[in-house]
């Protein structure tokens, strides 16, 4: 949803609209950082604080669909204009702490059942 809503801010080069849209990410506590990148590779708008340990690279350089690290999951989503022309990208960084807590709980339950 954020990606689709970001289309207009990228097409019209509107950083304020981009910031408002990315501000909606605050509802998701596991999302640490989000950034809209235009087709020139420039940051249009961002949300949150860029993690220091980011796979050793600047997020603009991350062209992979996703990068799974020990602490973060980074997702890069291309944003397309209605006519199919790429207008930029949305990069999201999610903390994996919640995932590891759920995994730990699952393993504890699994071990307690098997004993």
C-alpha positions in Angstrom: 0.0 0.0 0.0 2.8 2.4 0.9 4.4 1.8 -2.5 1.3 2.4 -4.5 0.5 5.6 -2.5 4.1 6.8 -3.0 3.8 6.8 -6.8 2.4 10.4 -7.0 5.1 11.8 -4.7 7.8 10.3 -6.9 6.1 11.4 -10.2 5.6 15.0 -9.0 8.9 15.1 -7.0 7.0 16.0 -3.8 9.1 15.2 -0.7 6.4 16.4 1.8 3.8 14.0 0.4 6.5 11.3 0.5 7.2 12.0 4.2 3.5 11.9 5.1 3.0 8.6 3.3 6.1 7.1 4.9 4.9 8.4 8.3 2.2 5.8 8.2 5.0 3.2 8.8 5.0 4.2 12.4 2.0 1.9 12.9 4.3 -1.0 12.3 6.8 -1.2 15.2 9.1 -3.6 13.4 9.7 -1.1 10.5 12.8 0.8 11.5 13.4 2.8 8.3 11.8 3.6 5.0 13.1 5.6 2.1 11.8 6.7 -1.3 14.4 6.8 -4.0 13.7 8.5 -7.3 15.0 7.2 -10.6 18.1 9.4 -10.4 19.0 7.5 -7.2 18.3 10.5 -4.9 16.5 10.2 -1.6 13.1 11.9 -1.9 11.8 11.2 1.6 12.6 9.0 4.5 11.1 7.7 7.8 12.9 6.6 10.9 16.6 6.3 11.5 18.8 4.5 9.1 20.4 1.6 11.0 24.2 1.9 11.4 24.9 -1.8 10.5 23.2 -2.1 7.1 24.9 -5.0 5.4 27.9 -2.7 5.0 26.3 -0.6 2.2 24.2 2.5 1.6 20.6 1.6 1.1 20.5 3.3 -2.2 23.0 0.7 -3.4 20.7 -2.2 -2.5 19.1 -3.3 -5.7 18.2 -6.8 -4.5 14.5 -7.5 -3.9 15.5 -8.3 -0.3 18.5 -8.8 1.9 18.2 -11.0 4.9 20.8 -10.1 7.6 21.3 -11.1 11.2 19.5 -8.0 12.5 17.5 -6.7 9.6 15.4 -7.6 6.6 15.7 -5.1 3.8 13.1 -5.0 1.1 13.4 -3.0 -2.1 10.3 -2.5 -4.1 10.2 -0.8 -7.5 7.5 1.9 -8.0 6.0 2.2 -11.4 3.9 4.9 -13.0 0.5 4.0 -14.3 1.9 3.7 -17.8 4.5 1.2 -16.7 7.5 3.5 -16.4 9.6 3.0 -13.3 9.6 6.2 -11.2 11.6 5.1 -8.2 11.9 2.6 -5.4 10.7 2.1 -1.8 13.3 0.6 0.6 12.1 -0.7 3.9 14.2 -2.0 6.8 12.5 -4.3 9.3 14.0 -5.4 12.6 14.1 -9.2 13.0 13.9 -9.0 16.9 10.2 -9.9 16.9 10.8 -12.7 14.5 13.5 -14.2 16.7 11.2 -13.8 19.8 8.5 -15.7 18.0 10.9 -18.4 16.9 12.3 -18.8 20.4 8.8 -19.2 21.8 7.9 -21.7 19.1 11.1 -23.7 19.9 10.4 -23.7 23.7 6.8 -24.9 23.0 8.1 -27.6 20.6 10.8 -28.8 23.1 8.3 -28.9 26.0 5.9 -31.0 24.0 8.6 -33.4 22.8 10.0 -34.0 26.3 
